[in-house]
Amino acid sequence: MTFEAYASRPHEKMKDVLMTPDAIGPTIHYYMIRGGSKKRNITVWESGKVGVEYIKTYGHYHVGNLDETYWILHGEGVALLQKMVEENDTPVPDRIEEFKAIKVKAGDSVYMPSGYGHLVVNTGKEWLVTADDSPVEGTGDSASMPGHADYELVKKMRGFAYYVVEKNGAPVLVPNKLYKEVRNTDFGSLVLA
């Protein structure tokens, strides 16, 4: 089996993590071209919203001790990072130790430390395009659901601790009510709705 470098994330798959799963959205939310550590990976987000929620990636936690950097090539958005509370060395999906929202634009980079789940949201009116150094490159990997990424914990919680939505023409954060606790927050310049 050869590695297929291209994948897309359709609306049907994104319903698992949307604030309003029944809202209408684009057929494809984002496109991925995986080149791994040698060629880098490229992700392209559609612009627009699903209901009031901006188009985003599914979100995942890394398996093992793996960090990642995103370089913003075009557009603007918000990177969300969150670290789960650990009890007896076991992550607790509905309790967050730290949550960060970082506005990004072309020319910026954002570092995703090991242990932090992350997703990126397109808050602009154009494509959002990033490159990243995630190690997706082998025949045992999938461009759509790479082996180093855990999507199930995000799916279980129907997304991250906060959703990025449009209110009065600007992005704001709305709490995901499935989370029982968020201990430390850094919303950057975003506000709670």
N, C-alpha and C positions, 0 to 999 in steps of 0.2 A: 504494500500500500504506500503510495506517495503522499507527501504532505501537500494539502491544498492551502494555499496562502490567503485566499479570499473568503470572507464570510460576511453576512449581514445579520442585523438583529431586527426581525419583523415585529410589527405591532402585537401580534398574537403572543409572542414570547415575553414581551415587555409587560403585559397585563399583570404578571405575577408581582411586580414591584411598583405599580403606579398608584398614586393617591386615589384616583378615580378610574378603576379598571374598565368600566363600561363606557368611558368617554371616547370619542372618535379621535384618532390620531393618524399620522402618515402610515402608509403601507410598510415602509422601512424607516426605523428610527436612526440607525447609524450603520456605517460600513467599515469593515476592518480589513486591512492588508497586513499580513503577518510576515515579517522578515527575520525576527529573532534578534539576537545580540549583534550579528554581523551587519544586517541591513536596516535594523530598527523596524518598528511597527508604525503604521499610519492608521489613524481613525478619523472618520469624517462624519459629523453629526448633521442631520437635517436641522433647519431652523423651525420655529413654531412651538406649539404647545399641544398637550393632550388635556382637554378641558382648560384649566388655568395653570397646569404644571408644565414647565419647560421640558423640552426633549433632553433626555439624559442617557447615560450608559446604564446597564443593568446593575453594576456594582458588585464587588467581590472582595474577599479577604485572600491574602496569599497563603499558600500551604508552605510551611517551613520558614526559614530565616531569609526572606527575600524582600529587598527594597526595589523601588522603581522611580524613574524620573520621567515626567511628561514635559515636552517642549511645545508651546503653543505657537503654531505656524500661521494661523489665520483665524480671525474672529475673536469672540469674547465669550466668557462663561464663568462658571463657578465650580471649583473643585471641592468636593466634600470628603473629609477624612474622619474616620471614627475608630476608636480602639475599645474593644469590649472589656468589661470587668472580668477578672479571672478569680475563680474560687477553687482552691486545691489544684492549681495548674490547669483548670478547665475553663475555657471561655464561656461566658453567660450571654447568650444572644440578645436578651431584652434589657440588659443593663450596660450602659456605656460609660467608660472611665473618662474618655476625652472625645470631644467633637469639635471639628474645625471647618469653617467655610472660608474659602480663599477665592476672591475675584481674580480672574486671569484674562489676559488679552495677548494678541500677537506680540511675540518677542519675550514673553515671560516663560519661566519654567516653574514647575512645582514638584517637590520631592515627596514621595510616599514612603515613609519609614516602614521597616519590617513590623508586622503586627497590626498595622492599620488597614482597615477596609477603606476602599475608595471608589468614587464614581465622579464623573464630570458631566456638567450640565451646560447646554448651549443657551445662553440668555440673549444672544444677538439676533439680528435679522438676516445674517448671512450664514454660510457654512461655518462650522467650527472645525478646525483641522489641527490634529496633534501628531507628534512623533513620540514614541516611548521606547524604553530599553528592556521591556519585558522579554524573558527568554523563551518565546514560542517559536520552535523551529524544527521539531523532530517528527518522524512519522507516527509516533505514539501520541502526538499532541493533536489538538483540534483548533483550528483558527477561530471557531465559534465559541467553544468552551475549553480553553487550554487546561492542561492537567495541573498546572501550578496554582490555579485559582479555585477557591471555594465559593460557589454561587448559592449553595443551599441555605446558609445562614441568613443571607440577605432575602432570599425567597421566603423563608419561614417568617420573617418580620415584615414582609410586604414593602421592602425598601429600607432606606437608612432612617436614622432617628428624626430627620427633618426632610421635608420636601421643599424644593425651590419652585415657587409659584409667582405668577405676575399679579401685582396689585397696584392700581393707579399707574400702570405703565412701567413699573420697576420690579426687579426680583426681590422677594421677601421669603422668609422661612416659615413653614407651618409644621408644628410637631406631629410626628407619627405616633398616634395614641397607643400603639402596641408595645412601645418601649416603656418599661416601668421606672427607669431612672437614667438620667444623664448628669453625671457628676460635674464635669468641667466643660465649659463651652467657650469657644472663640468664634464669634459670628463675623469677624472682620467688619466690613462696613454694611453688612446686611442686617435687617431688623426682623423681629418676629411679627407675623401678621396677627 
